[in-house]
Amino acid sequence: MWKRACRAFAALLVPALLAACASNMGQNSGATSAIGETPVPGASPKPVRIAMLLPLNGLDQSAVIAKGMKQAGEMALFDLDNPYVQLLVKNDNGTAEGARAAATEAISEGAEIIVGPLTSQATAGAAAVARQANVPILSFSNDRNVAGNGVYLMSFLADQEVERIVSFAASRGKRSFAALLPNDGYGRIVEPAFRAAVARAGGRVAAIEMYDLEANAMLPPAKRMLDTVKQSDDSGMPIDVLMIAGGPTVLPRITPLITYAGIDPNRLKLIGTGAWDYPNIGGNAALVGGWYPGPDPRGWQDFSRKFIKSYGSSPPRLASLAYDAVSVAVTLSSNPPGQRYTAANLTRTAGFNGVDGMVRFDHSGQSQRGLAVLEVQKFGSTVVDAAPTSFEPTKMSSATEGTVR
């Protein structure tokens, strides 16, 4: 679906061209036009305007991520090369009030669709304005509470991801499941999803422990879980799968306990969530051989190489969402005015294909994604069950970054 390659000489000019065609982003806004001067036959000379709302101020991690997402959106605009599309970039300050003001400004400038914001709070603020103007939003938040009524979540969602990895483990003969989950909003989404997925797979939930995010608070529930796993060996119903929901800041604190407890990794299969999808996870020896759901890594690798060539730095992992969201908006821009971003077009059965594979929106505003199952290796991860090539219910799932945004 996407135009994935540029002419050789053009590829060398990507950073300069993107810089030249973007006006000053500054404190509030900017506009980027798609590259190209040749008119499209039959197309209206009036540009199609896509707004992108991100928390661009400051020096914190959110601003760093937002900068990379803005760059990814501009890269998508260049790649798809539609001369009648403009990207209006607005700073939303990461707040409901800032997003409301940014959305108001973008809509007054003719934006027909909004890409972003990053957080649920900002999305709610933008939605209050966008719904009145009948302007849809492709949000990067993974909080399903803000979805619906014109707001579509471009992000990765936890419950469908859990379904993917649990059903795969069951297909490999696993029946007794345990989970070690964070005691936060994300963990409270994963916990019922885990119970439901295990039940659908015909397994049993043997134990669940919740851990607080403070380093010392993680240890007691982790130790209790490992004691339960060891004791289950003598019960006649050994636990054969342990899900650990956590990412790069959590796993290195928990997994040494697994090694210390002497648990046989050939008997207990560790599984994770999309939060396991981070560089150098294989450097954690206890996780080698573990399974987690995620997009086919080849798409991200190709995107990352192009991003580095364009901007001289590695993209944040969420940058692919921005690239794919802008690509969806540009793809639908070829429809007639007033018919571009209808609910019917945004929820089309075939969905869309991008860096992170297939994505489809339903009428509740939530996304479905076709994910692979990956196995952690010492160097990188390898696909052990391929992502689906069509939207069949058996392998559809969604991933998450491990926190509710």
Summary of the structure (lengths in Angstrom):
residues: 405
radius of gyration: 22.0
end to end distance: 28.4
largest distance: 74.3
contacts: 1447
relative contact order: 0.14
helix: 40%
strand: 20%
